[in-house]
Amino acid sequence: MEQPNLSYIHSMSGGDKAFEEKLLDIIKNEFPLEKQVYCTNFEAGHFKATAECVHKLKHKISILGLEKSYELAQAYEANLLESNTKGHLEFEAVLKVITDYLEQL
């Protein structure tokens, strides 16, 4: 599985370390909350709400340089809108990789 990285953040910042830190702080604060809302909605079977959570999480996936995972999330989001959970386990694996990565930063 691909690993998160800060390449996109570095390219956006133009070397502005304060900007990079602020963006990472936002991700570190928002990601666990968005992940929890995602889990709650999925467990309750609220697939449209779960798809909305995936949509929000996709942005963080992209910012962390996870191109293949972003594509996986797009497909999963579309499946959820049709009440289809195909891609759930793969998406959960992506969330775990991001969680582990953010805890190390």
Phi and psi restraints in degrees (range 20) as a CNS / XPLOR table:
assign (resid 1 and name C) (resid 2 and name N)
       (resid 2 and name CA) (resid 2 and name C) 1.0 -65.7 20.0 2
assign (resid 2 and name N) (resid 2 and name CA)
       (resid 2 and name C) (resid 3 and name N) 1.0 156.5 20.0 2
assign (resid 2 and name C) (resid 3 and name N)
       (resid 3 and name CA) (resid 3 and name C) 1.0 -112.2 20.0 2
assign (resid 3 and name N) (resid 3 and name CA)
       (resid 3 and name C) (resid 4 and name N) 1.0 143.9 20.0 2
assign (resid 3 and name C) (resid 4 and name N)
       (resid 4 and name CA) (resid 4 and name C) 1.0 -61.3 20.0 2
assign (resid 4 and name N) (resid 4 and name CA)
       (resid 4 and name C) (resid 5 and name N) 1.0 153.6 20.0 2
assign (resid 4 and name C) (resid 5 and name N)
       (resid 5 and name CA) (resid 5 and name C) 1.0 -152.1 20.0 2
assign (resid 5 and name N) (resid 5 and name CA)
       (resid 5 and name C) (resid 6 and name N) 1.0 170.6 20.0 2
assign (resid 5 and name C) (resid 6 and name N)
       (resid 6 and name CA) (resid 6 and name C) 1.0 -105.1 20.0 2
assign (resid 6 and name N) (resid 6 and name CA)
       (resid 6 and name C) (resid 7 and name N) 1.0 14.0 20.0 2
assign (resid 6 and name C) (resid 7 and name N)
       (resid 7 and name CA) (resid 7 and name C) 1.0 -57.1 20.0 2
assign (resid 7 and name N) (resid 7 and name CA)
       (resid 7 and name C) (resid 8 and name N) 1.0 -46.8 20.0 2
assign (resid 7 and name C) (resid 8 and name N)
       (resid 8 and name CA) (resid 8 and name C) 1.0 -65.4 20.0 2
assign (resid 8 and name N) (resid 8 and name CA)
       (resid 8 and name C) (resid 9 and name N) 1.0 -41.4 20.0 2
assign (resid 8 and name C) (resid 9 and name N)
       (resid 9 and name CA) (resid 9 and name C) 1.0 -62.5 20.0 2
assign (resid 9 and name N) (resid 9 and name CA)
       (resid 9 and name C) (resid 10 and name N) 1.0 -43.5 20.0 2
assign (resid 9 and name C) (resid 10 and name N)
       (resid 10 and name CA) (resid 10 and name C) 1.0 -62.3 20.0 2
assign (resid 10 and name N) (resid 10 and name CA)
       (resid 10 and name C) (resid 11 and name N) 1.0 -40.8 20.0 2
assign (resid 10 and name C) (resid 11 and name N)
       (resid 11 and name CA) (resid 11 and name C) 1.0 -68.5 20.0 2
assign (resid 11 and name N) (resid 11 and name CA)
       (resid 11 and name C) (resid 12 and name N) 1.0 -34.3 20.0 2
assign (resid 11 and name C) (resid 12 and name N)
       (resid 12 and name CA) (resid 12 and name C) 1.0 -72.5 20.0 2
assign (resid 12 and name N) (resid 12 and name CA)
       (resid 12 and name C) (resid 13 and name N) 1.0 -32.8 20.0 2
assign (resid 12 and name C) (resid 13 and name N)
       (resid 13 and name CA) (resid 13 and name C) 1.0 -78.6 20.0 2
assign (resid 13 and name N) (resid 13 and name CA)
       (resid 13 and name C) (resid 14 and name N) 1.0 -22.9 20.0 2
assign (resid 13 and name C) (resid 14 and name N)
       (resid 14 and name CA) (resid 14 and name C) 1.0 62.1 20.0 2
assign (resid 14 and name N) (resid 14 and name CA)
       (resid 14 and name C) (resid 15 and name N) 1.0 28.6 20.0 2
assign (resid 14 and name C) (resid 15 and name N)
       (resid 15 and name CA) (resid 15 and name C) 1.0 89.2 20.0 2
assign (resid 15 and name N) (resid 15 and name CA)
       (resid 15 and name C) (resid 16 and name N) 1.0 1.7 20.0 2
assign (resid 15 and name C) (resid 16 and name N)
       (resid 16 and name CA) (resid 16 and name C) 1.0 -79.0 20.0 2
assign (resid 16 and name N) (resid 16 and name CA)
       (resid 16 and name C) (resid 17 and name N) 1.0 98.5 20.0 2
assign (resid 16 and name C) (resid 17 and name N)
       (resid 17 and name CA) (resid 17 and name C) 1.0 -63.9 20.0 2
assign (resid 17 and name N) (resid 17 and name CA)
       (resid 17 and name C) (resid 18 and name N) 1.0 -34.5 20.0 2
assign (resid 17 and name C) (resid 18 and name N)
       (resid 18 and name CA) (resid 18 and name C) 1.0 -64.2 20.0 2
assign (resid 18 and name N) (resid 18 and name CA)
       (resid 18 and name C) (resid 19 and name N) 1.0 -40.6 20.0 2
assign (resid 18 and name C) (resid 19 and name N)
       (resid 19 and name CA) (resid 19 and name C) 1.0 -62.4 20.0 2
assign (resid 19 and name N) (resid 19 and name CA)
       (resid 19 and name C) (resid 20 and name N) 1.0 -45.5 20.0 2
assign (resid 19 and name C) (resid 20 and name N)
       (resid 20 and name CA) (resid 20 and name C) 1.0 -59.1 20.0 2
assign (resid 20 and name N) (resid 20 and name CA)
       (resid 20 and name C) (resid 21 and name N) 1.0 -46.3 20.0 2
assign (resid 20 and name C) (resid 21 and name N)
       (resid 21 and name CA) (resid 21 and name C) 1.0 -63.0 20.0 2
assign (resid 21 and name N) (resid 21 and name CA)
       (resid 21 and name C) (resid 22 and name N) 1.0 -41.6 20.0 2
assign (resid 21 and name C) (resid 22 and name N)
       (resid 22 and name CA) (resid 22 and name C) 1.0 -64.7 20.0 2
assign (resid 22 and name N) (resid 22 and name CA)
       (resid 22 and name C) (resid 23 and name N) 1.0 -44.0 20.0 2
assign (resid 22 and name C) (resid 23 and name N)
       (resid 23 and name CA) (resid 23 and name C) 1.0 -63.7 20.0 2
assign (resid 23 and name N) (resid 23 and name CA)
       (resid 23 and name C) (resid 24 and name N) 1.0 -42.9 20.0 2
assign (resid 23 and name C) (resid 24 and name N)
       (resid 24 and name CA) (resid 24 and name C) 1.0 -63.8 20.0 2
assign (resid 24 and name N) (resid 24 and name CA)
       (resid 24 and name C) (resid 25 and name N) 1.0 -39.2 20.0 2
assign (resid 24 and name C) (resid 25 and name N)
       (resid 25 and name CA) (resid 25 and name C) 1.0 -61.4 20.0 2
assign (resid 25 and name N) (resid 25 and name CA)
       (resid 25 and name C) (resid 26 and name N) 1.0 -41.4 20.0 2
assign (resid 25 and name C) (resid 26 and name N)
       (resid 26 and name CA) (resid 26 and name C) 1.0 -61.8 20.0 2
assign (resid 26 and name N) (resid 26 and name CA)
       (resid 26 and name C) (resid 27 and name N) 1.0 -46.7 20.0 2
assign (resid 26 and name C) (resid 27 and name N)
       (resid 27 and name CA) (resid 27 and name C) 1.0 -62.6 20.0 2
assign (resid 27 and name N) (resid 27 and name CA)
       (resid 27 and name C) (resid 28 and name N) 1.0 -45.3 20.0 2
assign (resid 27 and name C) (resid 28 and name N)
       (resid 28 and name CA) (resid 28 and name C) 1.0 -61.3 20.0 2
assign (resid 28 and name N) (resid 28 and name CA)
       (resid 28 and name C) (resid 29 and name N) 1.0 -34.1 20.0 2
assign (resid 28 and name C) (resid 29 and name N)
       (resid 29 and name CA) (resid 29 and name C) 1.0 -80.8 20.0 2
assign (resid 29 and name N) (resid 29 and name CA)
       (resid 29 and name C) (resid 30 and name N) 1.0 -41.8 20.0 2
assign (resid 29 and name C) (resid 30 and name N)
       (resid 30 and name CA) (resid 30 and name C) 1.0 -80.5 20.0 2
assign (resid 30 and name N) (resid 30 and name CA)
       (resid 30 and name C) (resid 31 and name N) 1.0 -37.7 20.0 2
assign (resid 30 and name C) (resid 31 and name N)
       (resid 31 and name CA) (resid 31 and name C) 1.0 -55.8 20.0 2
assign (resid 31 and name N) (resid 31 and name CA)
       (resid 31 and name C) (resid 32 and name N) 1.0 -50.7 20.0 2
assign (resid 31 and name C) (resid 32 and name N)
       (resid 32 and name CA) (resid 32 and name C) 1.0 -61.1 20.0 2
assign (resid 32 and name N) (resid 32 and name CA)
       (resid 32 and name C) (resid 33 and name N) 1.0 -35.7 20.0 2
assign (resid 32 and name C) (resid 33 and name N)
       (resid 33 and name CA) (resid 33 and name C) 1.0 -68.8 20.0 2
assign (resid 33 and name N) (resid 33 and name CA)
       (resid 33 and name C) (resid 34 and name N) 1.0 -45.0 20.0 2
assign (resid 33 and name C) (resid 34 and name N)
       (resid 34 and name CA) (resid 34 and name C) 1.0 -65.4 20.0 2
assign (resid 34 and name N) (resid 34 and name CA)
       (resid 34 and name C) (resid 35 and name N) 1.0 -37.0 20.0 2
assign (resid 34 and name C) (resid 35 and name N)
       (resid 35 and name CA) (resid 35 and name C) 1.0 -63.8 20.0 2
assign (resid 35 and name N) (resid 35 and name CA)
       (resid 35 and name C) (resid 36 and name N) 1.0 -41.6 20.0 2
assign (resid 35 and name C) (resid 36 and name N)
       (resid 36 and name CA) (resid 36 and name C) 1.0 -65.4 20.0 2
assign (resid 36 and name N) (resid 36 and name CA)
       (resid 36 and name C) (resid 37 and name N) 1.0 -42.2 20.0 2
assign (resid 36 and name C) (resid 37 and name N)
       (resid 37 and name CA) (resid 37 and name C) 1.0 -63.0 20.0 2
assign (resid 37 and name N) (resid 37 and name CA)
       (resid 37 and name C) (resid 38 and name N) 1.0 -41.4 20.0 2
assign (resid 37 and name C) (resid 38 and name N)
       (resid 38 and name CA) (resid 38 and name C) 1.0 -56.3 20.0 2
assign (resid 38 and name N) (resid 38 and name CA)
       (resid 38 and name C) (resid 39 and name N) 1.0 -52.1 20.0 2
assign (resid 38 and name C) (resid 39 and name N)
       (resid 39 and name CA) (resid 39 and name C) 1.0 -60.1 20.0 2
assign (resid 39 and name N) (resid 39 and name CA)
       (resid 39 and name C) (resid 40 and name N) 1.0 -43.1 20.0 2
assign (resid 39 and name C) (resid 40 and name N)
       (resid 40 and name CA) (resid 40 and name C) 1.0 -61.4 20.0 2
assign (resid 40 and name N) (resid 40 and name CA)
       (resid 40 and name C) (resid 41 and name N) 1.0 -46.6 20.0 2
assign (resid 40 and name C) (resid 41 and name N)
       (resid 41 and name CA) (resid 41 and name C) 1.0 -66.1 20.0 2
assign (resid 41 and name N) (resid 41 and name CA)
       (resid 41 and name C) (resid 42 and name N) 1.0 -40.4 20.0 2
assign (resid 41 and name C) (resid 42 and name N)
       (resid 42 and name CA) (resid 42 and name C) 1.0 -63.2 20.0 2
assign (resid 42 and name N) (resid 42 and name CA)
       (resid 42 and name C) (resid 43 and name N) 1.0 -47.5 20.0 2
assign (resid 42 and name C) (resid 43 and name N)
       (resid 43 and name CA) (resid 43 and name C) 1.0 -61.9 20.0 2
assign (resid 43 and name N) (resid 43 and name CA)
       (resid 43 and name C) (resid 44 and name N) 1.0 -30.7 20.0 2
assign (resid 43 and name C) (resid 44 and name N)
       (resid 44 and name CA) (resid 44 and name C) 1.0 -83.3 20.0 2
assign (resid 44 and name N) (resid 44 and name CA)
       (resid 44 and name C) (resid 45 and name N) 1.0 -6.1 20.0 2
assign (resid 44 and name C) (resid 45 and name N)
       (resid 45 and name CA) (resid 45 and name C) 1.0 77.0 20.0 2
assign (resid 45 and name N) (resid 45 and name CA)
       (resid 45 and name C) (resid 46 and name N) 1.0 19.5 20.0 2
assign (resid 45 and name C) (resid 46 and name N)
       (resid 46 and name CA) (resid 46 and name C) 1.0 -89.1 20.0 2
assign (resid 46 and name N) (resid 46 and name CA)
       (resid 46 and name C) (resid 47 and name N) 1.0 83.4 20.0 2
assign (resid 46 and name C) (resid 47 and name N)
       (resid 47 and name CA) (resid 47 and name C) 1.0 -69.0 20.0 2
assign (resid 47 and name N) (resid 47 and name CA)
       (resid 47 and name C) (resid 48 and name N) 1.0 -35.7 20.0 2
assign (resid 47 and name C) (resid 48 and name N)
       (resid 48 and name CA) (resid 48 and name C) 1.0 -65.6 20.0 2
assign (resid 48 and name N) (resid 48 and name CA)
       (resid 48 and name C) (resid 49 and name N) 1.0 -44.7 20.0 2
assign (resid 48 and name C) (resid 49 and name N)
       (resid 49 and name CA) (resid 49 and name C) 1.0 -64.9 20.0 2
assign (resid 49 and name N) (resid 49 and name CA)
       (resid 49 and name C) (resid 50 and name N) 1.0 -36.1 20.0 2
assign (resid 49 and name C) (resid 50 and name N)
       (resid 50 and name CA) (resid 50 and name C) 1.0 -64.9 20.0 2
assign (resid 50 and name N) (resid 50 and name CA)
       (resid 50 and name C) (resid 51 and name N) 1.0 -41.3 20.0 2
assign (resid 50 and name C) (resid 51 and name N)
       (resid 51 and name CA) (resid 51 and name C) 1.0 -61.8 20.0 2
assign (resid 51 and name N) (resid 51 and name CA)
       (resid 51 and name C) (resid 52 and name N) 1.0 -38.0 20.0 2
assign (resid 51 and name C) (resid 52 and name N)
       (resid 52 and name CA) (resid 52 and name C) 1.0 -64.0 20.0 2
assign (resid 52 and name N) (resid 52 and name CA)
       (resid 52 and name C) (resid 53 and name N) 1.0 -37.4 20.0 2
assign (resid 52 and name C) (resid 53 and name N)
       (resid 53 and name CA) (resid 53 and name C) 1.0 -65.8 20.0 2
assign (resid 53 and name N) (resid 53 and name CA)
       (resid 53 and name C) (resid 54 and name N) 1.0 -43.3 20.0 2
assign (resid 53 and name C) (resid 54 and name N)
       (resid 54 and name CA) (resid 54 and name C) 1.0 -60.7 20.0 2
assign (resid 54 and name N) (resid 54 and name CA)
       (resid 54 and name C) (resid 55 and name N) 1.0 -40.9 20.0 2
assign (resid 54 and name C) (resid 55 and name N)
       (resid 55 and name CA) (resid 55 and name C) 1.0 -58.2 20.0 2
assign (resid 55 and name N) (resid 55 and name CA)
       (resid 55 and name C) (resid 56 and name N) 1.0 -44.9 20.0 2
assign (resid 55 and name C) (resid 56 and name N)
       (resid 56 and name CA) (resid 56 and name C) 1.0 -66.0 20.0 2
assign (resid 56 and name N) (resid 56 and name CA)
       (resid 56 and name C) (resid 57 and name N) 1.0 -41.8 20.0 2
assign (resid 56 and name C) (resid 57 and name N)
       (resid 57 and name CA) (resid 57 and name C) 1.0 -68.0 20.0 2
assign (resid 57 and name N) (resid 57 and name CA)
       (resid 57 and name C) (resid 58 and name N) 1.0 -27.2 20.0 2
assign (resid 57 and name C) (resid 58 and name N)
       (resid 58 and name CA) (resid 58 and name C) 1.0 -56.9 20.0 2
assign (resid 58 and name N) (resid 58 and name CA)
       (resid 58 and name C) (resid 59 and name N) 1.0 -36.4 20.0 2
assign (resid 58 and name C) (resid 59 and name N)
       (resid 59 and name CA) (resid 59 and name C) 1.0 -63.2 20.0 2
assign (resid 59 and name N) (resid 59 and name CA)
       (resid 59 and name C) (resid 60 and name N) 1.0 -41.2 20.0 2
assign (resid 59 and name C) (resid 60 and name N)
       (resid 60 and name CA) (resid 60 and name C) 1.0 -70.4 20.0 2
assign (resid 60 and name N) (resid 60 and name CA)
       (resid 60 and name C) (resid 61 and name N) 1.0 -36.5 20.0 2
assign (resid 60 and name C) (resid 61 and name N)
       (resid 61 and name CA) (resid 61 and name C) 1.0 -59.4 20.0 2
assign (resid 61 and name N) (resid 61 and name CA)
       (resid 61 and name C) (resid 62 and name N) 1.0 -44.5 20.0 2
assign (resid 61 and name C) (resid 62 and name N)
       (resid 62 and name CA) (resid 62 and name C) 1.0 -65.7 20.0 2
assign (resid 62 and name N) (resid 62 and name CA)
       (resid 62 and name C) (resid 63 and name N) 1.0 -46.1 20.0 2
assign (resid 62 and name C) (resid 63 and name N)
       (resid 63 and name CA) (resid 63 and name C) 1.0 -60.7 20.0 2
assign (resid 63 and name N) (resid 63 and name CA)
       (resid 63 and name C) (resid 64 and name N) 1.0 -32.0 20.0 2
assign (resid 63 and name C) (resid 64 and name N)
       (resid 64 and name CA) (resid 64 and name C) 1.0 -87.0 20.0 2
assign (resid 64 and name N) (resid 64 and name CA)
       (resid 64 and name C) (resid 65 and name N) 1.0 14.1 20.0 2
assign (resid 64 and name C) (resid 65 and name N)
       (resid 65 and name CA) (resid 65 and name C) 1.0 73.7 20.0 2
assign (resid 65 and name N) (resid 65 and name CA)
       (resid 65 and name C) (resid 66 and name N) 1.0 22.0 20.0 2
assign (resid 65 and name C) (resid 66 and name N)
       (resid 66 and name CA) (resid 66 and name C) 1.0 -97.4 20.0 2
assign (resid 66 and name N) (resid 66 and name CA)
       (resid 66 and name C) (resid 67 and name N) 1.0 78.8 20.0 2
assign (resid 66 and name C) (resid 67 and name N)
       (resid 67 and name CA) (resid 67 and name C) 1.0 -64.9 20.0 2
assign (resid 67 and name N) (resid 67 and name CA)
       (resid 67 and name C) (resid 68 and name N) 1.0 -46.7 20.0 2
assign (resid 67 and name C) (resid 68 and name N)
       (resid 68 and name CA) (resid 68 and name C) 1.0 -67.2 20.0 2
assign (resid 68 and name N) (resid 68 and name CA)
       (resid 68 and name C) (resid 69 and name N) 1.0 -38.0 20.0 2
assign (resid 68 and name C) (resid 69 and name N)
       (resid 69 and name CA) (resid 69 and name C) 1.0 -67.2 20.0 2
assign (resid 69 and name N) (resid 69 and name CA)
       (resid 69 and name C) (resid 70 and name N) 1.0 -33.4 20.0 2
assign (resid 69 and name C) (resid 70 and name N)
       (resid 70 and name CA) (resid 70 and name C) 1.0 -63.1 20.0 2
assign (resid 70 and name N) (resid 70 and name CA)
       (resid 70 and name C) (resid 71 and name N) 1.0 -44.6 20.0 2
assign (resid 70 and name C) (resid 71 and name N)
       (resid 71 and name CA) (resid 71 and name C) 1.0 -62.6 20.0 2
assign (resid 71 and name N) (resid 71 and name CA)
       (resid 71 and name C) (resid 72 and name N) 1.0 -41.6 20.0 2
assign (resid 71 and name C) (resid 72 and name N)
       (resid 72 and name CA) (resid 72 and name C) 1.0 -60.0 20.0 2
assign (resid 72 and name N) (resid 72 and name CA)
       (resid 72 and name C) (resid 73 and name N) 1.0 -44.2 20.0 2
assign (resid 72 and name C) (resid 73 and name N)
       (resid 73 and name CA) (resid 73 and name C) 1.0 -64.0 20.0 2
assign (resid 73 and name N) (resid 73 and name CA)
       (resid 73 and name C) (resid 74 and name N) 1.0 -38.3 20.0 2
assign (resid 73 and name C) (resid 74 and name N)
       (resid 74 and name CA) (resid 74 and name C) 1.0 -60.8 20.0 2
assign (resid 74 and name N) (resid 74 and name CA)
       (resid 74 and name C) (resid 75 and name N) 1.0 -46.7 20.0 2
assign (resid 74 and name C) (resid 75 and name N)
       (resid 75 and name CA) (resid 75 and name C) 1.0 -64.8 20.0 2
assign (resid 75 and name N) (resid 75 and name CA)
       (resid 75 and name C) (resid 76 and name N) 1.0 -41.9 20.0 2
assign (resid 75 and name C) (resid 76 and name N)
       (resid 76 and name CA) (resid 76 and name C) 1.0 -63.6 20.0 2
assign (resid 76 and name N) (resid 76 and name CA)
       (resid 76 and name C) (resid 77 and name N) 1.0 -42.8 20.0 2
assign (resid 76 and name C) (resid 77 and name N)
       (resid 77 and name CA) (resid 77 and name C) 1.0 -58.9 20.0 2
assign (resid 77 and name N) (resid 77 and name CA)
       (resid 77 and name C) (resid 78 and name N) 1.0 -45.9 20.0 2
assign (resid 77 and name C) (resid 78 and name N)
       (resid 78 and name CA) (resid 78 and name C) 1.0 -62.5 20.0 2
assign (resid 78 and name N) (resid 78 and name CA)
       (resid 78 and name C) (resid 79 and name N) 1.0 -40.5 20.0 2
assign (resid 78 and name C) (resid 79 and name N)
       (resid 79 and name CA) (resid 79 and name C) 1.0 -62.1 20.0 2
assign (resid 79 and name N) (resid 79 and name CA)
       (resid 79 and name C) (resid 80 and name N) 1.0 -44.2 20.0 2
assign (resid 79 and name C) (resid 80 and name N)
       (resid 80 and name CA) (resid 80 and name C) 1.0 -60.7 20.0 2
assign (resid 80 and name N) (resid 80 and name CA)
       (resid 80 and name C) (resid 81 and name N) 1.0 -36.5 20.0 2
assign (resid 80 and name C) (resid 81 and name N)
       (resid 81 and name CA) (resid 81 and name C) 1.0 -65.0 20.0 2
assign (resid 81 and name N) (resid 81 and name CA)
       (resid 81 and name C) (resid 82 and name N) 1.0 -16.8 20.0 2
assign (resid 81 and name C) (resid 82 and name N)
       (resid 82 and name CA) (resid 82 and name C) 1.0 -105.8 20.0 2
assign (resid 82 and name N) (resid 82 and name CA)
       (resid 82 and name C) (resid 83 and name N) 1.0 17.8 20.0 2
assign (resid 82 and name C) (resid 83 and name N)
       (resid 83 and name CA) (resid 83 and name C) 1.0 59.3 20.0 2
assign (resid 83 and name N) (resid 83 and name CA)
       (resid 83 and name C) (resid 84 and name N) 1.0 33.5 20.0 2
assign (resid 83 and name C) (resid 84 and name N)
       (resid 84 and name CA) (resid 84 and name C) 1.0 -114.4 20.0 2
assign (resid 84 and name N) (resid 84 and name CA)
       (resid 84 and name C) (resid 85 and name N) 1.0 127.2 20.0 2
assign (resid 84 and name C) (resid 85 and name N)
       (resid 85 and name CA) (resid 85 and name C) 1.0 -95.5 20.0 2
assign (resid 85 and name N) (resid 85 and name CA)
       (resid 85 and name C) (resid 86 and name N) 1.0 13.5 20.0 2
assign (resid 85 and name C) (resid 86 and name N)
       (resid 86 and name CA) (resid 86 and name C) 1.0 -58.4 20.0 2
assign (resid 86 and name N) (resid 86 and name CA)
       (resid 86 and name C) (resid 87 and name N) 1.0 127.8 20.0 2
assign (resid 86 and name C) (resid 87 and name N)
       (resid 87 and name CA) (resid 87 and name C) 1.0 103.4 20.0 2
assign (resid 87 and name N) (resid 87 and name CA)
       (resid 87 and name C) (resid 88 and name N) 1.0 -4.8 20.0 2
assign (resid 87 and name C) (resid 88 and name N)
       (resid 88 and name CA) (resid 88 and name C) 1.0 -59.0 20.0 2
assign (resid 88 and name N) (resid 88 and name CA)
       (resid 88 and name C) (resid 89 and name N) 1.0 -50.6 20.0 2
assign (resid 88 and name C) (resid 89 and name N)
       (resid 89 and name CA) (resid 89 and name C) 1.0 -63.8 20.0 2
assign (resid 89 and name N) (resid 89 and name CA)
       (resid 89 and name C) (resid 90 and name N) 1.0 -40.1 20.0 2
assign (resid 89 and name C) (resid 90 and name N)
       (resid 90 and name CA) (resid 90 and name C) 1.0 -64.5 20.0 2
assign (resid 90 and name N) (resid 90 and name CA)
       (resid 90 and name C) (resid 91 and name N) 1.0 -41.0 20.0 2
assign (resid 90 and name C) (resid 91 and name N)
       (resid 91 and name CA) (resid 91 and name C) 1.0 -65.5 20.0 2
assign (resid 91 and name N) (resid 91 and name CA)
       (resid 91 and name C) (resid 92 and name N) 1.0 -40.8 20.0 2
assign (resid 91 and name C) (resid 92 and name N)
       (resid 92 and name CA) (resid 92 and name C) 1.0 -59.7 20.0 2
assign (resid 92 and name N) (resid 92 and name CA)
       (resid 92 and name C) (resid 93 and name N) 1.0 -38.6 20.0 2
assign (resid 92 and name C) (resid 93 and name N)
       (resid 93 and name CA) (resid 93 and name C) 1.0 -64.3 20.0 2
assign (resid 93 and name N) (resid 93 and name CA)
       (resid 93 and name C) (resid 94 and name N) 1.0 -39.4 20.0 2
assign (resid 93 and name C) (resid 94 and name N)
       (resid 94 and name CA) (resid 94 and name C) 1.0 -62.6 20.0 2
assign (resid 94 and name N) (resid 94 and name CA)
       (resid 94 and name C) (resid 95 and name N) 1.0 -44.5 20.0 2
assign (resid 94 and name C) (resid 95 and name N)
       (resid 95 and name CA) (resid 95 and name C) 1.0 -61.0 20.0 2
assign (resid 95 and name N) (resid 95 and name CA)
       (resid 95 and name C) (resid 96 and name N) 1.0 -38.6 20.0 2
assign (resid 95 and name C) (resid 96 and name N)
       (resid 96 and name CA) (resid 96 and name C) 1.0 -65.9 20.0 2
assign (resid 96 and name N) (resid 96 and name CA)
       (resid 96 and name C) (resid 97 and name N) 1.0 -43.6 20.0 2
assign (resid 96 and name C) (resid 97 and name N)
       (resid 97 and name CA) (resid 97 and name C) 1.0 -60.3 20.0 2
assign (resid 97 and name N) (resid 97 and name CA)
       (resid 97 and name C) (resid 98 and name N) 1.0 -43.3 20.0 2
assign (resid 97 and name C) (resid 98 and name N)
       (resid 98 and name CA) (resid 98 and name C) 1.0 -66.6 20.0 2
assign (resid 98 and name N) (resid 98 and name CA)
       (resid 98 and name C) (resid 99 and name N) 1.0 -43.1 20.0 2
assign (resid 98 and name C) (resid 99 and name N)
       (resid 99 and name CA) (resid 99 and name C) 1.0 -57.8 20.0 2
assign (resid 99 and name N) (resid 99 and name CA)
       (resid 99 and name C) (resid 100 and name N) 1.0 -48.7 20.0 2
assign (resid 99 and name C) (resid 100 and name N)
       (resid 100 and name CA) (resid 100 and name C) 1.0 -60.6 20.0 2
assign (resid 100 and name N) (resid 100 and name CA)
       (resid 100 and name C) (resid 101 and name N) 1.0 -41.8 20.0 2
assign (resid 100 and name C) (resid 101 and name N)
       (resid 101 and name CA) (resid 101 and name C) 1.0 -64.0 20.0 2
assign (resid 101 and name N) (resid 101 and name CA)
       (resid 101 and name C) (resid 102 and name N) 1.0 -46.9 20.0 2
assign (resid 101 and name C) (resid 102 and name N)
       (resid 102 and name CA) (resid 102 and name C) 1.0 -65.5 20.0 2
assign (resid 102 and name N) (resid 102 and name CA)
       (resid 102 and name C) (resid 103 and name N) 1.0 -33.1 20.0 2
assign (resid 102 and name C) (resid 103 and name N)
       (resid 103 and name CA) (resid 103 and name C) 1.0 -67.3 20.0 2
assign (resid 103 and name N) (resid 103 and name CA)
       (resid 103 and name C) (resid 104 and name N) 1.0 -25.0 20.0 2
assign (resid 103 and name C) (resid 104 and name N)
       (resid 104 and name CA) (resid 104 and name C) 1.0 -84.4 20.0 2
assign (resid 104 and name N) (resid 104 and name CA)
       (resid 104 and name C) (resid 105 and name N) 1.0 -20.0 20.0 2
